[in-house]
């Protein structure tokens, strides 16, 4: 699965089964800021999945943030209602760490959409070769998606977040 394929699939879940042609920009402007072309959402199909099942998946993706390890994406930390899921993909040979553990290197994933109630954007981050299975998805990929979404929506992190919230570098 590629990041783009995952984004399209998550978008279908987010929009109750509608598949959209993915795009990276929503408008093209000239050097003076004048609109040359607006890129509108383009539906290209519908997934053949029962809407009740899609609703269950959506609820699970939201619970994965509110109750899971994607702490940076929680509303109290991000200022946004994000739904999504982390993932880890192992690769390469089994390695022995300095403390004797057997591990494989891994790639860290996170796919999220926001706002949960009326999704407008899907973002996928894949960080290749982040380390062993204890690294990356919740500590690198989730914060990256969160910051991309904050920039997209023009949302700043809360001024006094709870202590559970990670401190993210600001651009």
DSSP file (Angstrom, degrees, kcal/mol; ACC not computed):
  #  RESIDUE AA STRUCTURE BP1 BP2  ACC     N-H-->O    O-->H-N    N-H-->O    O-->H-N    TCO  KAPPA ALPHA  PHI   PSI    X-CA   Y-CA   Z-CA
    1    1 A X              0   0    0      0, 0.0     2,-0.2     0, 0.0     3,-0.0   0.000 360.0 360.0 360.0 133.6    0.0    0.0    0.0
    2    2 A X     >  -     0   0    0      1,-0.1     4,-2.3     0, 0.0     5,-0.2  -0.587 360.0-109.7 -93.5 162.0    1.3    3.4   -0.9
    3    3 A X  H  > S+     0   0    0      1,-0.2     4,-2.3    -2,-0.2     5,-0.1   0.888 120.9  52.1 -56.4 -38.5    0.6    6.6    1.2
    4    4 A X  H  > S+     0   0    0      2,-0.2     4,-2.3     1,-0.2    -1,-0.2   0.912 108.3  49.6 -66.4 -41.6   -1.6    7.9   -1.6
    5    5 A X  H  > S+     0   0    0      1,-0.2     4,-2.3     2,-0.2    -1,-0.2   0.902 111.6  49.6 -62.1 -40.4   -3.6    4.6   -1.7
    6    6 A X  H  X S+     0   0    0     -4,-2.3     4,-2.7     2,-0.2     5,-0.2   0.895 109.4  51.6 -65.6 -39.8   -4.0    4.8    2.1
    7    7 A X  H  X S+     0   0    0     -4,-2.3     4,-2.4     2,-0.2    -2,-0.2   0.915 110.2  48.7 -62.8 -43.1   -5.2    8.5    1.8
    8    8 A X  H  X S+     0   0    0     -4,-2.3     4,-1.8     2,-0.2    12,-0.2   0.921 113.1  47.6 -63.2 -43.8   -7.8    7.6   -0.8
    9    9 A X  H  X S+     0   0    0     -4,-2.3     4,-1.8     2,-0.2    -2,-0.2   0.926 113.1  47.4 -63.7 -45.1   -9.1    4.7    1.4
   10   10 A X  H  X S+     0   0    0     -4,-2.7     4,-2.8     1,-0.2    -1,-0.2   0.881 109.1  55.5 -64.1 -37.2   -9.2    6.8    4.5
   11   11 A X  H  X S+     0   0    0     -4,-2.4     4,-1.9    -5,-0.2    -1,-0.2   0.883 105.3  52.0 -61.9 -38.3  -11.0    9.5    2.5
   12   12 A X  H  <>S+     0   0    0     -4,-1.8     5,-3.9     2,-0.2     6,-0.4   0.897 111.6  46.3 -65.7 -39.5  -13.7    7.0    1.5
   13   13 A X  H ><5S+     0   0    0     -4,-1.8     3,-1.3     3,-0.2    -2,-0.2   0.926 112.5  51.2 -65.1 -43.7  -14.2    6.1    5.2
   14   14 A X  H 3<5S+     0   0    0     -4,-2.8   105,-0.4     1,-0.3    -2,-0.2   0.817 113.2  44.8 -63.5 -31.9  -14.3    9.7    6.2
   15   15 A X  T ><5S-     0   0    0     -4,-1.9     3,-1.0     3,-0.3    -1,-0.3  -0.019 120.2-100.4-107.3  29.7  -16.9   10.6    3.5
   16   16 A X  T < 5S-     0   0    0     -3,-1.3    -3,-0.2     1,-0.2    -2,-0.1   0.828  88.2 -39.1  58.0  35.9  -19.2    7.7    4.1
   17   17 A X  T 3 <S+     0   0    0     -5,-3.9    30,-2.9     1,-0.3     2,-0.4   0.359  96.9 135.4 103.8  -5.2  -17.9    5.7    1.1
   18   18 A X  E <   -A   46   0A   0     -3,-1.0     2,-0.5    -6,-0.4    -1,-0.3  -0.654  43.6-146.7 -80.6 128.0  -17.4    8.4   -1.6
   19   19 A X  E     -A   45   0A   0     26,-2.9    25,-3.2    -2,-0.4    26,-1.0  -0.801  16.7-165.5 -91.6 132.3  -14.1    8.0   -3.4
   20   20 A X  E     -A   43   0A   0     -2,-0.5     2,-0.4    23,-0.3    23,-0.2  -0.900  28.7-108.9-117.4 147.6  -12.5   11.2   -4.5
   21   21 A X        -     0   0    0     21,-2.6    21,-0.4    -2,-0.4     2,-0.1  -0.621  47.1-121.3 -67.6 124.3   -9.7   11.9   -7.0
   22   22 A X        +     0   0    0     -2,-0.4     2,-0.3    19,-0.1    -1,-0.1  -0.370  35.9 177.4 -70.9 148.4   -6.8   12.9   -4.7
   23   23 A X        -     0   0    0      1,-0.1     3,-0.0    -2,-0.1    -3,-0.0  -0.986  29.0-148.0-147.9 156.4   -5.1   16.3   -5.1
   24   24 A X  S    S+     0   0    0     -2,-0.3     2,-0.3     1,-0.0    -1,-0.1   0.635  81.5  39.8 -99.8 -17.9   -2.4   18.2   -3.4
   25   25 A X        -     0   0    0      1,-0.1     3,-0.1     3,-0.0    -1,-0.0  -0.910  55.9-154.9-130.3 157.1   -3.6   21.8   -3.8
   26   26 A X  S    S+     0   0    0     -2,-0.3    13,-2.3     1,-0.3     2,-0.3   0.506  79.6  10.7-108.2  -7.3   -6.9   23.5   -3.7
   27   27 A X  E     -B   38   0B   0     11,-0.3     2,-0.4     2,-0.0    -1,-0.3  -0.987  57.5-139.0-162.4 158.4   -6.1   26.4   -5.9
   28   28 A X  E     -B   37   0B   0      9,-2.8     8,-3.3    -2,-0.3     9,-1.9  -0.994  26.7-176.9-121.3 128.3   -3.5   27.9   -8.3
   29   29 A X  E     -B   35   0B   0     -2,-0.4     6,-0.2     6,-0.3     2,-0.1  -0.860  21.1-121.4-122.7 158.0   -2.8   31.6   -8.1
   30   30 A X    >   -     0   0    0      4,-2.3     3,-2.2    -2,-0.3    -1,-0.1  -0.234  47.1 -82.3 -87.0-175.7   -0.5   33.9  -10.1
   31   31 A X  T 3  S+     0   0    0      1,-0.3    -1,-0.1     2,-0.1    -2,-0.0   0.668 131.1  53.1 -64.2 -15.9    2.4   36.0   -8.8
   32   32 A X  T 3  S-     0   0    0      2,-0.1    -1,-0.3     0, 0.0     3,-0.1   0.357 120.4-106.5 -97.9   3.9   -0.1   38.7   -7.7
   33   33 A X  S <  S+     0   0    0     -3,-2.2     2,-0.3     1,-0.3    -2,-0.1   0.546  70.4 148.0  84.1   6.5   -2.3   36.2   -5.7
   34   34 A X        -     0   0    0      1,-0.1    -4,-2.3     2,-0.0    -1,-0.3  -0.588  55.2-108.3 -78.6 135.2   -5.0   36.2   -8.3
   35   35 A X  E     +B   29   0B   0     -2,-0.3    -6,-0.3    -6,-0.2     3,-0.1  -0.436  40.2 170.4 -65.5 125.1   -6.9   33.0   -8.7
   36   36 A X  E    S+     0   0B   0     -8,-3.3     2,-0.3     1,-0.3    -7,-0.2   0.779  70.3   0.2 -98.6 -43.0   -6.1   31.2  -11.9
   37   37 A X  E     -B   28   0B   0     -9,-1.9    -9,-2.8     2,-0.0     2,-0.5  -0.967  57.8-147.7-153.2 132.2   -7.8   27.9  -11.1
   38   38 A X  E     -B   27   0B   0     -2,-0.3     2,-0.8   -11,-0.2   -11,-0.3  -0.862  18.2-143.5 -95.7 131.1   -9.8   26.4   -8.2
   39   39 A X        -     0   0    0    -13,-2.3     2,-0.2    -2,-0.5     3,-0.1  -0.861  21.9-164.2 -97.9 110.6   -9.4   22.7   -7.7
   40   40 A X        -     0   0    0     -2,-0.8   -13,-0.0     1,-0.1     2,-0.0  -0.620  31.1 -89.9 -94.9 152.6  -12.7   21.3   -6.6
   41   41 A X        -     0   0    0     -2,-0.2     2,-0.5     1,-0.1    -1,-0.1  -0.358  41.3-155.8 -57.8 137.4  -13.4   17.9   -5.1
   42   42 A X        -     0   0    0    -21,-0.4   -21,-2.6    -3,-0.1     2,-0.1  -0.891   3.9-147.8-124.1 100.8  -14.0   15.3   -7.8
   43   43 A X  E     +A   20   0A   0     -2,-0.5   -23,-0.3   -23,-0.2     3,-0.1  -0.438  19.8 174.7 -64.7 137.4  -16.0   12.2   -6.8
   44   44 A X  E     -     0   0A   0    -25,-3.2     2,-0.3     1,-0.4   -24,-0.2   0.362  56.5 -33.0-125.1   1.5  -14.9    9.2   -8.8
   45   45 A X  E     -A   19   0A   0    -26,-1.0   -26,-2.9     2,-0.0     2,-0.4  -0.968  52.8-102.3 166.2-179.9  -16.9    6.4   -7.2
   46   46 A X  E     -A   18   0A   0     -2,-0.3     2,-0.2   -28,-0.2   -28,-0.2  -0.999  31.4-124.2-133.3 133.0  -18.6    4.8   -4.2
   47   47 A X        -     0   0    0    -30,-2.9     2,-1.9    -2,-0.4    -2,-0.0  -0.570  23.5-124.0 -77.3 142.0  -17.2    1.9   -2.2
   48   48 A X        +     0   0    0     -2,-0.2     2,-0.4     2,-0.0    -1,-0.1  -0.388  67.8 124.5 -85.3  62.7  -19.6   -1.0   -1.9
   49   49 A X  S    S-     0   0    0     -2,-1.9     5,-0.1   -32,-0.1    -2,-0.1  -0.971  70.7-102.1-124.7 137.2  -19.6   -1.1    1.9
   50   50 A X    >>  -     0   0    0     -2,-0.4     4,-1.9     1,-0.1     3,-0.8  -0.313  28.5-130.9 -54.2 129.4  -22.6   -0.9    4.1
   51   51 A X  H 3> S+     0   0    0      1,-0.3     4,-2.3     2,-0.2    -1,-0.1   0.815 107.4  58.3 -56.0 -32.1  -22.9    2.7    5.6
   52   52 A X  H 3> S+     0   0    0      2,-0.2     4,-1.8     1,-0.2    -1,-0.3   0.887 105.7  49.1 -65.1 -37.4  -23.3    1.2    9.1
   53   53 A X  H <> S+     0   0    0     -3,-0.8     4,-2.3     2,-0.2    -2,-0.2   0.902 109.9  51.0 -68.0 -40.4  -20.0   -0.5    8.8
   54   54 A X  H  X S+     0   0    0     -4,-1.9     4,-2.8     1,-0.2    -2,-0.2   0.900 108.5  52.4 -61.9 -39.9  -18.3    2.7    7.6
   55   55 A X  H  X S+     0   0    0     -4,-2.3     4,-2.4     1,-0.2    -1,-0.2   0.887 108.8  50.3 -63.4 -38.3  -19.8    4.5   10.6
   56   56 A X  H  X S+     0   0    0     -4,-1.8     4,-2.2     2,-0.2    -2,-0.2   0.910 111.1  48.3 -65.0 -42.5  -18.3    1.8   12.9
   57   57 A X  H  X S+     0   0    0     -4,-2.3     4,-2.4     2,-0.2    -2,-0.2   0.926 111.3  50.6 -63.3 -44.6  -14.9    2.2   11.2
   58   58 A X  H  X S+     0   0    0     -4,-2.8     4,-2.0     1,-0.2    -2,-0.2   0.931 110.5  49.2 -58.4 -46.3  -15.1    6.0   11.6
   59   59 A X  H  X S+     0   0    0     -4,-2.4     4,-2.6     1,-0.2    -1,-0.2   0.894 110.7  51.0 -61.8 -39.3  -16.0    5.7   15.2
   60   60 A X  H  X S+     0   0    0     -4,-2.2     4,-1.9     2,-0.2    -1,-0.2   0.885 108.2  51.5 -65.2 -38.8  -13.1    3.4   15.8
   61   61 A X  H  X S+     0   0    0     -4,-2.4    23,-2.2     2,-0.2     4,-0.6   0.858 112.1  46.8 -66.5 -34.7  -10.7    5.8   14.0
   62   62 A X  H >X S+     0   0    0     -4,-2.0     4,-2.5    21,-0.3     3,-0.9   0.915 111.9  50.2 -71.5 -42.6  -11.9    8.6   16.3
   63   63 A X  H 3X S+     0   0    0     -4,-2.6     4,-2.9     1,-0.3     5,-0.4   0.820 100.4  64.9 -64.6 -30.2  -11.6    6.3   19.4
   64   64 A X  H 3< S+     0   0    0     -4,-1.9     6,-0.8     3,-0.2     4,-0.3   0.806 110.9  37.5 -63.1 -26.8   -8.1    5.4   18.4
   65   65 A X  H << S+     0   0    0     -3,-0.9    -2,-0.2    -4,-0.6    -1,-0.2   0.903 120.1  43.6 -86.4 -50.0   -7.2    9.0   18.9
   66   66 A X  H  < S+     0   0    0     -4,-2.5    -2,-0.2     1,-0.2    -3,-0.2   0.817 133.4  20.6 -68.0 -29.2   -9.3    9.8   22.0
   67   67 A X  S  < S+     0   0    0     -4,-2.9    -1,-0.2    -5,-0.2    -3,-0.2   0.436 117.2  66.5-118.0  -2.2   -8.4    6.5   23.7
   68   68 A X  S    S-     0   0    0     -5,-0.4    -3,-0.1    -4,-0.3    -4,-0.1  -0.049  97.6 -76.7-107.5-155.0   -5.2    5.4   22.0
   69   69 A X  S    S+     0   0    0      1,-0.2     2,-2.0    -5,-0.1     3,-0.3   0.461  95.9  98.4 -90.2  -2.7   -1.5    6.5   21.7
   70   70 A X    >>  +     0   0    0     -6,-0.8     3,-1.4     1,-0.2     4,-0.5  -0.266  43.4 151.2 -80.6  54.5   -2.1    9.3   19.1
   71   71 A X  G >4  +     0   0    0     -2,-2.0     3,-1.6     1,-0.3     6,-0.2   0.847  61.6  60.9 -58.7 -40.4   -2.0   11.8   22.0
   72   72 A X  G 34 S+     0   0    0     66,-0.3    -1,-0.3    -3,-0.3    -2,-0.1   0.789 104.4  52.0 -59.6 -26.5   -0.6   14.7   19.8
   73   73 A X  G <4 S+     0   0    0     -3,-1.4     9,-0.7     4,-0.1    -1,-0.3   0.571  82.2 115.3 -87.2  -9.7   -3.8   14.5   17.7
   74   74 A X  S XX S-     0   0    0     -3,-1.6     4,-3.0    -4,-0.5     3,-1.4  -0.281  77.2-118.6 -61.5 147.2   -6.2   14.7   20.6
   75   75 A X  H 3> S+     0   0    0      1,-0.3     4,-2.3     2,-0.2    -1,-0.1   0.855 113.2  57.0 -57.0 -38.3   -8.4   17.8   20.6
   76   76 A X  H 34 S+     0   0    0      1,-0.2    -1,-0.3     2,-0.2    86,-0.3   0.752 118.5  33.9 -66.5 -21.6   -7.0   19.0   23.9
   77   77 A X  H <4 S+     0   0    0     -3,-1.4    81,-0.3    -6,-0.2    -2,-0.2   0.766 130.7  29.0-100.0 -33.0   -3.5   18.9   22.5
   78   78 A X  H  < S-     0   0    0     -4,-3.0    -3,-0.2     2,-0.3    -2,-0.2   0.698  90.1-127.6-103.9 -23.4   -4.2   19.9   18.8
   79   79 A X  S  < S+     0   0    0     -4,-2.3     2,-0.3    -5,-0.4    -4,-0.2   0.560  80.1  95.6  80.8   7.9   -7.2   22.1   18.9
   80   80 A X  S    S-     0   0    0     -6,-0.3     2,-1.0    -7,-0.2    -1,-0.3  -0.916  78.4-124.3-130.5 154.9   -8.8   19.8   16.2
   81   81 A X        +     0   0    0     -2,-0.3    35,-2.1    -3,-0.1    34,-0.5  -0.814  45.0 176.0 -99.2  93.7  -11.1   16.8   16.2
   82   82 A X  E     -C  114   0C   0     -2,-1.0     2,-0.4    -9,-0.7    32,-0.2  -0.795  19.0-164.9-104.0 138.2   -8.9   14.3   14.3
   83   83 A X  E     +C  113   0C   0     30,-2.4    30,-2.7    -2,-0.4     2,-0.3  -0.934  33.9 116.1-114.0 145.8   -9.7   10.7   13.5
   84   84 A X  E     -C  112   0C   0    -23,-2.2     2,-0.3    -2,-0.4    28,-0.2  -0.995  46.7-114.1 176.1-176.3   -7.0    8.3   12.4
   85   85 A X  E     -C  111   0C   0     26,-2.2    26,-1.9    -2,-0.3     2,-0.1  -0.992  15.0-140.1-149.1 136.1   -4.8    5.3   12.9
   86   86 A X  E     -C  110   0C   0     -2,-0.3     2,-0.3    24,-0.2    24,-0.2  -0.444  23.1-174.7 -83.2 165.6   -1.1    4.7   13.5
   87   87 A X  E     -C  109   0C   0     22,-1.7    22,-2.8    -2,-0.1     2,-0.4  -0.979  15.7-153.6-158.9 153.7    0.7    1.8   11.9
   88   88 A X  E     -C  108   0C   0     -2,-0.3     2,-0.6    20,-0.2    20,-0.2  -0.999   5.8-163.7-132.7 131.1    4.1    0.1   11.9
   89   89 A X  E     -C  107   0C   0     18,-2.2    18,-2.4    -2,-0.4     2,-0.1  -0.958  13.9-146.7-117.5 116.5    5.6   -1.8    9.0
   90   90 A X  E     +C  106   0C   0     -2,-0.6     2,-0.3    16,-0.2    16,-0.2  -0.458  23.2 170.7 -77.6 151.3    8.6   -4.0    9.9
   91   91 A X  E     +C  105   0C   0     14,-2.1    14,-0.8    -2,-0.1    -2,-0.0  -0.985  32.8  22.4-153.2 161.4   11.3   -4.6    7.4
   92   92 A X  E    S-     0   0C   0     -2,-0.3     3,-0.1    12,-0.1     2,-0.0  -0.081  91.9 -32.0  78.6-176.4   14.8   -6.1    7.1
   93   93 A X  E     -     0   0C   0      1,-0.1    12,-0.5    11,-0.1     2,-0.3  -0.266  70.0 -91.1 -75.4 162.0   16.5   -8.8    9.2
   94   94 A X  E     -     0   0C   0     10,-0.1     2,-0.3     8,-0.1    10,-0.2  -0.580  48.0-160.7 -71.4 133.6   16.0   -9.3   12.9
   95   95 A X  E     -C  103   0C   0      8,-4.1     8,-2.9    -2,-0.3     2,-0.5  -0.834  14.9-130.9-116.4 154.0   18.5   -7.3   14.9
   96   96 A X  E     -C  102   0C   0     -2,-0.3     6,-0.2     6,-0.2     5,-0.1  -0.930  24.4-142.7-105.1 124.3   19.8   -7.6   18.5
   97   97 A X    >   -     0   0    0      4,-3.1     3,-2.1    -2,-0.5     0, 0.0  -0.263  31.2 -98.5 -78.1 170.8   19.7   -4.4   20.5
   98   98 A X  T 3  S+     0   0    0      1,-0.3    -1,-0.1     2,-0.1    -2,-0.0   0.755 126.2  52.1 -62.5 -24.0   22.4   -3.4   23.0
   99   99 A X  T 3  S-     0   0    0      2,-0.1    -1,-0.3     0, 0.0    -2,-0.0   0.282 124.7-102.0 -96.8  12.1   20.1   -4.7   25.8
  100  100 A X  S <  S+     0   0    0     -3,-2.1    -2,-0.1     1,-0.3     2,-0.1   0.429  73.2 141.9  90.6  -1.2   19.6   -8.1   24.1
  101  101 A X        -     0   0    0     -5,-0.1    -4,-3.1     1,-0.1     2,-0.6  -0.464  48.8-131.0 -73.7 146.8   16.1   -7.5   22.6
  102  102 A X  E     +C   96   0C   0     -6,-0.2     2,-0.3    -2,-0.1    -6,-0.2  -0.881  41.7 157.3 -96.8 124.9   15.4   -8.9   19.1
  103  103 A X  E     -C   95   0C   0     -8,-2.9    -8,-4.1    -2,-0.6     2,-0.4  -0.900  34.4-137.7-139.8 166.0   13.8   -6.3   16.9
  104  104 A X  E     -     0   0C   0     -2,-0.3    29,-0.3   -10,-0.2   -12,-0.1  -0.926  35.1-104.9-118.4 151.8   13.2   -5.4   13.3
  105  105 A X  E     -C   91   0C   0    -14,-0.8   -14,-2.1   -12,-0.5     2,-0.3  -0.348  45.3-157.3 -66.5 160.6   13.5   -2.0   11.9
  106  106 A X  E     -CD  90 131C   0     25,-2.0    24,-1.8   -16,-0.2    25,-0.8  -0.966  21.5-133.6-143.9 157.8   10.2   -0.3   11.1
  107  107 A X  E     -C   89   0C   0    -18,-2.4   -18,-2.2    -2,-0.3     2,-0.4  -0.898  28.6-137.5-104.1 140.6    8.5    2.3    9.1
  108  108 A X  E     -CD  88 127C   0     19,-2.7    19,-3.0    -2,-0.4     2,-0.3  -0.859  23.1-175.9-104.2 134.1    6.0    4.6   11.0
  109  109 A X  E     +CD  87 126C   0    -22,-2.8   -22,-1.7    -2,-0.4     2,-0.3  -0.902  13.2 174.1-123.8 151.4    2.6    5.5    9.6
  110  110 A X  E     -CD  86 125C   0     15,-1.6    15,-2.5    -2,-0.3     2,-0.4  -0.870   4.4-175.6-152.3 132.4   -0.2    7.7   10.5
  111  111 A X  E     +CD  85 124C   0    -26,-1.9   -26,-2.2    -2,-0.3     2,-0.3  -0.992  17.1 164.9-121.9 133.1   -3.3    8.5    8.5
  112  112 A X  E     -CD  84 123C   0     11,-2.4    11,-2.6    -2,-0.4     2,-0.3  -0.974  20.9-158.4-144.6 158.4   -5.9   11.0    9.8
  113  113 A X  E     -CD  83 122C   0    -30,-2.7   -30,-2.4    -2,-0.3     2,-0.3  -0.972  24.2-116.7-135.5 154.9   -8.8   13.1    8.7
  114  114 A X  E    S+CD  82 121C   0      7,-1.8     6,-3.2    -2,-0.3     7,-1.9  -0.983  75.9  21.6-156.9 159.2  -10.4   16.2   10.1
  115  115 A X  S    S-     0   0    0    -34,-0.5     3,-0.4     4,-0.3    -1,-0.2   0.717  70.4-146.7 -69.5 153.0  -12.7   17.5   11.3
  116  116 A X  S >  S+     0   0    0    -35,-2.1     3,-0.5     1,-0.2   -34,-0.1   0.876  93.9  46.5 -54.2 -45.6  -14.2   14.3   12.5
  117  117 A X  T 3  S+     0   0    0      1,-0.3    -1,-0.2   -36,-0.1     2,-0.1   0.816 132.6  14.6 -72.5 -30.6  -17.8   15.4   12.0
  118  118 A X  T 3  S-     0   0    0     -3,-0.4    -1,-0.3  -103,-0.0    -2,-0.2  -0.584  87.5-147.1-144.2  74.0  -17.4   16.9    8.6
  119  119 A X    <   +     0   0    0     -3,-0.5    -4,-0.3  -105,-0.4     3,-0.1  -0.104  29.0 163.4 -56.5 136.7  -14.1   15.8    7.1
  120  120 A X        +     0   0    0     -6,-3.2     2,-0.3     1,-0.3    -5,-0.2   0.562  62.4  30.1-122.5 -24.5  -12.3   18.2    4.8
  121  121 A X  E     -D  114   0C   0     -7,-1.9    -7,-1.8    -6,-0.1     2,-0.4  -0.998  52.9-160.1-145.5 143.7   -8.8   16.9    4.6
  122  122 A X  E     -D  113   0C   0     -2,-0.3     2,-0.4    -9,-0.2    -9,-0.2  -0.986  16.1-173.9-119.1 134.3   -6.9   13.5    4.8
  123  123 A X  E     -D  112   0C   0    -11,-2.6   -11,-2.4    -2,-0.4     2,-0.4  -0.996   5.5-170.4-130.9 135.1   -3.2   13.5    5.6
  124  124 A X  E     -D  111   0C   0     -2,-0.4     2,-0.4   -13,-0.2   -13,-0.2  -0.983   1.2-170.5-121.5 134.7   -0.9   10.5    5.6
  125  125 A X  E     -D  110   0C   0    -15,-2.5   -15,-1.6    -2,-0.4     2,-0.5  -0.996   2.1-174.9-123.9 130.1    2.7   10.6    6.9
  126  126 A X  E     -D  109   0C   0     -2,-0.4     2,-0.6   -17,-0.2   -17,-0.2  -0.992   3.6-169.4-120.6 121.7    5.1    7.7    6.4
  127  127 A X  E >   -D  108   0C   0    -19,-3.0   -19,-2.7    -2,-0.5     3,-0.6  -0.947  18.2-144.0-112.8 112.7    8.5    7.9    8.1
  128  128 A X  E 3   +     0   0C   0     -2,-0.6   -21,-0.2   -21,-0.2    -2,-0.0  -0.528  69.8   1.7 -82.1 139.9   10.8    5.2    6.8
  129  129 A X  E 3  S+     0   0C   0     -2,-0.2   -22,-0.2     1,-0.1    -1,-0.2   0.875  70.0 158.2  61.8  45.1   13.3    3.4    8.9
  130  130 A X  E <   -     0   0C   0    -24,-1.8     2,-0.4    -3,-0.6   -23,-0.1   0.651  56.1 -97.9 -77.4 -14.0   12.5    5.1   12.2
  131  131 A X  E     -D  106   0C   0    -25,-0.8   -25,-2.0     4,-0.1    -1,-0.2  -0.991  68.3 -12.9 136.4-146.2   14.0    2.4   14.4
  132  132 A X  S >  S-     0   0    0     -2,-0.4     3,-2.1   -27,-0.2   -27,-0.1  -0.200  83.1 -79.9 -87.2-174.5   12.5   -0.6   16.2
  133  133 A X  T 3  S+     0   0    0    -29,-0.3     4,-0.2     1,-0.3    -1,-0.1   0.641 124.8  63.0 -63.5 -14.9    8.8   -1.2   16.9
  134  134 A X  T 3  S+     0   0    0      2,-0.1     2,-0.3     3,-0.1    -1,-0.3   0.452  95.6  76.8 -88.0   0.4    8.8    1.2   19.8
  135  135 A X  S <  S+     0   0    0     -3,-2.1     2,-1.0     1,-0.1    -5,-0.1  -0.809  84.8   3.9-112.9 148.4    9.6    4.2   17.7
  136  136 A X  S  >>S+     0   0    0     -2,-0.3     4,-2.9     1,-0.2     5,-2.3  -0.448  88.2  80.5 102.6 -61.2    7.9    6.5   15.4
  137  137 A X  I  4>S+     0   0    0     -2,-1.0     5,-2.3     1,-0.2     6,-0.2   0.953 111.2  22.8 -60.2 -55.7    4.2    6.1   14.8
  138  138 A X  I  45S+     0   0    0      3,-0.2   -66,-0.3     1,-0.2     5,-0.2   0.735 131.2  43.9 -82.4 -20.9    2.9    7.9   17.8
  139  139 A X  I  45S+     0   0    0      3,-0.1    -2,-0.2   -68,-0.1    -1,-0.2   0.687 132.2  10.7 -98.7 -19.1    6.0   10.0   18.5
  140  140 A X  I  X5S+     0   0    0     -4,-2.9     4,-1.8   -31,-0.1    -3,-0.2   0.697 127.6  43.6-121.8 -54.2    6.9   11.2   14.9
  141  141 A X  I  ><S+     0   0    0     -5,-2.3     4,-2.4     2,-0.2     5,-0.2   0.919 113.9  49.1 -67.9 -45.0    4.1   10.4   12.4
  142  142 A X  H  ><S+     0   0    0     -5,-2.3     4,-2.6    -6,-0.3    -1,-0.2   0.948 112.6  47.0 -62.2 -49.3    1.1   11.5   14.6
  143  143 A X  H  > S+     0   0    0     -5,-0.2     4,-2.5     1,-0.2    -1,-0.2   0.881 111.3  53.3 -59.8 -35.4    2.7   14.9   15.5
  144  144 A X  H  X S+     0   0    0     -4,-1.8     4,-2.1     2,-0.2    -2,-0.2   0.943 111.1  44.3 -64.7 -46.7    3.6   15.5   11.9
  145  145 A X  H  X S+     0   0    0     -4,-2.4     4,-2.5     1,-0.2     5,-0.2   0.917 112.3  54.1 -61.9 -42.5    0.1   14.9   10.7
  146  146 A X  H  X S+     0   0    0     -4,-2.6     4,-2.5    -5,-0.2    -2,-0.2   0.926 109.7  46.1 -57.8 -46.7   -1.2   17.1   13.5
  147  147 A X  H  X S+     0   0    0     -4,-2.5     4,-2.2     2,-0.2    -1,-0.2   0.871 110.6  52.8 -67.9 -36.0    1.0   20.0   12.6
  148  148 A X  H  X S+     0   0    0     -4,-2.1     4,-2.3     2,-0.2    -1,-0.2   0.928 112.3  45.9 -62.1 -44.1    0.1   19.7    8.9
  149  149 A X  H  X S+     0   0    0     -4,-2.5     4,-2.7     2,-0.2     6,-0.2   0.895 109.7  53.5 -67.6 -40.0   -3.6   19.8    9.8
  150  150 A X  H  X>S+     0   0    0     -4,-2.5     5,-2.4    -5,-0.2     4,-1.0   0.917 111.4  46.7 -59.8 -41.9   -3.1   22.8   12.2
  151  151 A X  H  <5S+     0   0    0     -4,-2.2     3,-0.3     3,-0.2    -2,-0.2   0.917 112.0  50.7 -65.3 -42.9   -1.4   24.7    9.4
  152  152 A X  H  <5S+     0   0    0     -4,-2.3    -2,-0.2     1,-0.2    -1,-0.2   0.926 119.0  36.0 -60.2 -46.8   -4.2   23.8    6.9
  153  153 A X  H  <5S-     0   0    0     -4,-2.7    -1,-0.2    -5,-0.1    -2,-0.2   0.529 107.9-121.2 -86.8  -6.0   -6.9   24.9    9.3
  154  154 A X  T  <5 +     0   0    0     -4,-1.0     2,-0.5    -3,-0.3    -3,-0.2   0.860  61.1 150.2  68.1  35.3   -5.0   27.9   10.7
  155  155 A X      < -     0   0    0     -5,-2.4     2,-0.3    -6,-0.2    -1,-0.2  -0.872  35.8-151.0-105.9 129.4   -5.3   26.4   14.2
  156  156 A X        -     0   0    0     -2,-0.5     3,-0.1    -3,-0.1    -5,-0.0  -0.692  32.2 -98.8 -90.8 150.5   -2.7   27.0   16.9
  157  157 A X        -     0   0    0     -2,-0.3   -79,-0.2     1,-0.1   -78,-0.1  -0.333  56.1 -81.9 -61.9 152.3   -2.2   24.5   19.6
  158  158 A X    >   -     0   0    0    -81,-0.3     3,-0.6   -82,-0.1    -1,-0.1  -0.224  36.6-128.1 -54.6 145.9   -3.9   25.3   22.9
  159  159 A X  T 3  S+     0   0    0      1,-0.3     2,-0.3    -3,-0.1    -1,-0.1   0.884 101.5  25.4 -67.0 -40.1   -2.0   27.8   25.0
  160  160 A X  T 3  S-     0   0    0      0, 0.0    -1,-0.3     0, 0.0     3,-0.1  -0.613  83.8-179.7-124.5  71.8   -2.0   25.7   28.2
  161  161 A X    <   -     0   0    0     -3,-0.6   -84,-0.1    -2,-0.3   -85,-0.0  -0.285  37.9 -90.3 -71.0 158.3   -2.4   22.1   27.1
  162  162 A X    >   -     0   0    0    -86,-0.3     3,-1.7     1,-0.1    -1,-0.1  -0.206  41.0-105.7 -60.0 160.0   -2.6   19.3   29.7
  163  163 A X  T 3  S+     0   0    0      1,-0.3    -1,-0.1    -3,-0.1    -2,-0.1   0.680 115.7  70.3 -65.9 -17.1    0.7   17.7   30.6
  164  164 A X  T 3  S+     0   0    0      2,-0.1    -1,-0.3   -93,-0.0     2,-0.3   0.730  79.4  97.0 -70.1 -19.2   -0.1   14.6   28.6
  165  165 A X  S <  S-     0   0    0     -3,-1.7     2,-0.1   -89,-0.1   -93,-0.1  -0.513  78.3-124.8 -75.9 131.8    0.3   16.6   25.4
  166  166 A X        -     0   0    0     -2,-0.3     2,-0.7     1,-0.1    -1,-0.1  -0.425  23.0-115.4 -70.2 150.4    3.7   16.4   23.7
  167  167 A X        -     0   0    0     -2,-0.1     2,-0.3     0, 0.0    -1,-0.1  -0.798  36.2-158.8 -86.7 115.4    5.6   19.6   23.1
  168  168 A X        -     0   0    0     -2,-0.7     2,-0.1   -96,-0.1    -3,-0.0  -0.745  21.4-108.6 -98.0 141.9    5.8   19.9   19.3
  169  169 A X        -     0   0    0     -2,-0.3     2,-0.4     1,-0.1    -1,-0.1  -0.440  34.9-131.8 -64.6 140.2    8.3   22.1   17.5
  170  170 A X              0   0    0     -2,-0.1    -1,-0.1     1,-0.1   -23,-0.0  -0.776 360.0 360.0 -97.8 139.4    6.7   25.1   16.0
  171  171 A X              0   0    0     -2,-0.4    -1,-0.1   -24,-0.1    -2,-0.1   0.513 360.0 360.0 -65.0 360.0    7.5   26.1   12.4
